[in-house]
Amino acid sequence: MNPFSEKGSKIETAVESFEKIYPKSYCKDEVDPYTKTRIILMNGTEFEANWFSHQFSRHTDNNDLRRELALSRFIEKQQQLKISLLKPANETILEHTISYEQLAVDLTAELAKREADENVRKALDFALLEDFDHLYRYSNLLEMETGVRAERLVGKLTEITPGRPTIAHHRFPKDNVRPALTADAKKESKLHAMIITAAEQQTMNYYMNVSTLYQSDIGRKLYEEIALVEEEHVTQYGSLIDPSSTWLECLLWHEYCECYLYWSCYKTETDPAIRALWEENLSYEIAHLHRANDLLERYEKKNWQEIIQNGTFPEPLKLHSNIDYVREVLAETVEHTSCRETYLNVSKLPENADFYAHQKRICPETPPSHTVIEQKISLSGEDYRFETAKNPIPALRDRKKDNTELGVFPDHGNSVPFKEENYLQPRN
């Protein structure tokens, strides 16, 4: 599908009543796990588009252009509200968090498997193991506090077992910046960088907001800690995005990305009512895309072919189980950290690396992510997991003792360097 060849809804008639934008929520006990993750993905995508539009408006003094942005932005904010309110009132903060982390794991894995750019794929694989570990930490808190087993929420489609331990995620901020894509990068790579940035940004925002609403101290502290890791991820992924585009070119890319994701959701959704919502929003976004192209032509004398070239969408982005892929990345790279733009096994870090000084400042004692597991083990005799086989890392197999050294100190695992040849062709 090429959205530039399609006719969307008229922007001026897209404003809906309050009654219409309030949707019927899904049933949390019946909904497909990947319907929930698609909802979270599109909520984050609309949030990114909304705040990009606000920033654009604040960086131009052309009120005609500002008015165009305001109209599209209002409609997209209605879309976001309708999407976010699909979450039912009886789904708790922590239950919803499990879906956030399932999305992070399976979206990141799927994008990495498709990605041909070595730098982007390394970034995806690197953060994948951290979101995977967050799923394990939150799942143990959920089981400990409520007795709800997260394997039911993820449909047994995503494993729940330790990844790179969360204590190892706390890196010096300067080490989270990556080389940016260039203007001539492949369309798919640019889309992947935008998609994962929006998704991780939404996760960061959610955790930073709900940390104050959570009702137990250990839960509040866990959200506080992982929110700061998500800030690292947003820094990493955002630094990949091509910085050479103008504001109007970026607007075109945002609308194109939204069209692609709504089309992907429409093509892969299993719930008929929600599939209809994806189709409706796709029609709106096609109209926004055409309007963005009109603005590009009016103010910069360019058209979309000069920016995106081939408008035909890649294959639909499908969310599905990625257990084998995650296990492979875990086995190969669990001990990795980053040092400026380079990924290294922690054993290769110089003694004066910023990582070590930052660790001492931010983790002078056991951080909340590991306190949760210690408390769970103390109460139950072992941690909570859902595994299809033993953890691929022997150092992470002990269910009666949480590992706080792997990825922080040298030689506590068996990971191997990133293999350059693995990044020349997508993995299976």
Residue pairs with C-beta under 8 A, 6 or more apart in sequence:
1 263
1 312
1 313
2 311
2 312
2 313
3 256
3 259
3 260
3 263
3 285
3 286
3 289
3 311
3 313
4 289
4 290
4 293
4 304
4 311
5 311
6 286
7 286
8 282
8 283
8 284
8 285
8 286
8 287
8 288
8 289
8 290
9 280
9 283
9 284
9 286
9 287
10 287
11 71
11 72
11 75
11 284
11 287
11 288
11 291
12 71
14 75
14 284
14 287
15 74
15 75
15 78
16 78
21 78
21 81
21 82
22 82
22 85
23 82
23 85
23 86
23 277
24 273
25 85
25 86
25 87
25 88
25 89
26 35
26 36
26 39
26 86
26 87
26 88
26 271
26 274
27 88
28 88
28 90
28 91
28 95
31 271
32 155
32 270
32 271
33 99
33 102
33 153
33 154
33 155
33 157
33 158
34 106
34 157
34 268
34 270
34 319
34 320
35 269
35 270
35 271
35 274
36 99
36 102
37 99
37 102
37 103
37 106
37 107
37 319
38 265
38 268
38 269
38 274
38 278
38 319
39 83
39 84
39 86
39 87
39 274
40 99
40 100
40 103
40 199
40 202
41 103
41 107
41 195
41 199
41 261
41 265
41 319
42 83
42 261
42 262
42 265
42 278
42 281
43 80
43 83
43 84
43 202
44 198
44 199
44 201
44 202
44 203
45 195
45 198
45 199
45 257
45 258
45 261
46 76
46 77
46 79
46 80
46 83
46 258
47 80
47 198
47 201
47 202
47 205
48 194
48 197
48 198
48 201
48 202
48 254
49 73
49 76
49 254
49 255
49 258
50 73
50 76
50 77
50 80
52 250
52 251
52 254
53 69
53 72
53 73
53 76
53 251
53 254
54 73
56 69
56 247
56 250
56 251
57 66
57 69
57 70
57 73
59 247
60 66
60 247
62 299
65 295
65 299
68 291
68 295
69 251
72 288
72 291
72 292
75 284
75 288
76 284
76 288
79 281
79 284
82 277
83 277
86 274
87 96
92 146
93 210
93 213
93 214
94 138
94 141
94 142
94 145
94 146
94 214
94 219
95 142
95 148
95 153
97 138
97 206
97 207
97 210
98 135
98 138
98 139
98 142
98 150
98 153
98 154
99 153
99 154
100 203
100 206
101 131
101 134
101 135
101 138
101 203
102 135
102 153
102 154
102 157
102 158
103 199
103 319
104 131
104 134
104 135
104 199
104 200
104 203
105 128
105 131
105 132
105 135
105 158
105 322
105 326
106 157
106 158
106 319
106 320
106 321
106 322
107 195
107 196
107 199
107 319
108 124
108 127
108 128
108 131
108 196
109 124
109 128
109 322
109 325
109 326
109 329
110 317
110 318
110 319
110 320
110 322
111 124
111 192
111 195
111 196
111 317
112 121
112 124
112 125
112 128
112 325
112 329
112 427
113 322
113 325
113 426
113 427
113 428
114 188
114 192
114 314
114 426
115 121
115 124
115 188
115 189
115 192
115 426
116 186
116 188
116 189
116 424
116 425
116 426
117 181
117 185
117 186
117 189
118 420
118 423
118 424
119 178
119 179
119 181
119 240
120 181
120 189
120 192
120 193
120 240
121 423
122 343
122 418
122 423
123 178
123 236
123 237
123 240
124 192
124 196
125 329
125 333
125 418
126 236
126 333
126 336
126 338
126 343
127 200
127 233
127 236
127 237
128 163
128 326
128 329
129 163
129 164
129 326
129 329
129 330
129 333
129 334
130 163
130 164
130 166
130 169
130 229
130 233
131 163
131 233
132 159
132 163
132 164
132 326
132 330
133 162
133 163
133 164
133 165
133 166
133 169
133 369
134 166
134 226
134 229
134 369
135 150
135 154
135 158
135 160
136 160
136 161
136 162
136 163
136 385
137 166
137 222
137 226
137 369
137 372
137 373
138 150
138 222
138 226
139 149
139 150
139 160
139 384
139 386
140 372
140 373
140 376
140 383
140 384
141 218
141 219
141 222
141 372
141 376
142 148
142 149
142 150
143 149
143 150
143 376
143 384
144 372
144 375
144 376
144 379
144 380
144 384
145 216
145 219
149 384
149 386
150 160
150 384
150 386
151 160
151 386
154 160
154 386
156 386
157 320
157 321
157 323
158 321
158 322
158 323
158 326
159 323
159 326
159 327
159 386
159 387
159 388
160 384
160 385
160 386
160 387
161 385
161 386
161 387
161 391
161 396
162 391
162 393
162 396
162 402
162 403
163 326
163 330
163 334
164 330
164 334
164 335
164 336
164 406
164 407
165 369
165 370
165 396
165 402
165 403
165 404
165 405
165 406
165 407
165 408
166 225
166 226
166 229
166 367
166 369
166 370
167 359
167 363
167 366
167 367
167 369
167 370
167 404
167 407
167 408
168 337
168 346
168 406
168 407
168 408
169 229
169 232
170 228
170 229
170 358
170 359
170 362
170 363
170 367
171 232
171 337
171 338
171 354
171 355
171 358
172 354
172 355
172 357
172 358
173 232
173 235
174 340
174 354
175 337
175 338
175 339
175 340
175 354
175 355
176 232
176 233
176 235
176 236
176 239
176 338
177 235
177 236
177 239
177 340
177 341
178 236
178 239
178 240
178 341
179 239
179 240
179 341
180 239
180 240
180 241
180 242
180 243
181 189
181 190
181 193
181 240
181 241
181 242
182 242
182 244
183 242
183 244
183 245
185 242
187 308
187 309
187 310
187 314
188 314
190 241
190 242
190 253
191 256
191 257
191 260
191 314
193 237
193 240
193 241
193 242
194 241
194 253
194 254
194 257
195 257
195 261
195 317
196 237
197 234
197 237
197 238
197 240
197 241
200 230
200 233
200 234
200 237
201 234
201 238
203 230
203 233
204 227
204 230
204 231
204 233
204 234
207 223
207 226
207 227
207 230
208 223
208 227
210 223
211 220
211 223
211 224
211 227
212 220
214 220
214 223
218 368
218 371
218 372
218 375
221 368
221 371
222 368
222 369
222 372
224 368
225 367
225 368
225 369
226 369
245 253
245 307
246 300
248 292
248 295
248 296
248 299
248 300
248 302
249 296
249 300
249 302
249 307
251 292
251 295
251 296
252 289
252 292
252 293
252 296
252 304
252 307
252 308
253 307
253 308
254 292
255 285
255 288
255 289
255 292
256 289
256 304
256 308
256 311
258 285
258 288
258 289
259 282
259 285
259 286
259 289
259 313
260 313
260 314
260 317
261 317
262 278
262 279
262 281
262 282
262 285
263 282
263 313
263 316
264 313
264 316
264 317
264 318
265 275
265 278
266 275
266 278
266 279
266 282
267 316
268 316
268 317
268 318
268 319
269 275
269 278
293 303
293 304
296 302
296 303
296 304
296 307
297 303
304 311
305 311
323 388
325 427
327 389
327 392
328 427
330 391
330 392
330 393
331 392
331 393
331 414
331 415
332 415
332 416
332 418
332 419
333 343
333 415
333 416
333 418
334 393
334 396
334 406
334 407
334 413
334 415
335 345
335 346
335 347
335 406
335 407
335 412
335 413
335 415
336 343
336 344
336 345
336 346
336 407
336 415
336 418
337 343
337 344
337 345
337 346
337 349
337 355
337 407
338 344
339 349
339 353
339 354
339 355
343 418
345 410
345 415
345 417
346 355
346 407
346 408
346 409
346 410
347 410
347 411
349 355
349 356
359 408
366 374
366 404
370 402
370 404
373 383
373 402
374 402
376 383
376 384
377 383
377 399
377 400
377 401
377 402
381 400
382 399
382 400
383 399
383 400
383 402
385 399
390 397
391 397
393 406
393 413
393 414
393 415
394 414
395 403
395 406
395 412
395 413
395 414
396 403
396 406
403 412
405 412
406 412
406 413
407 413
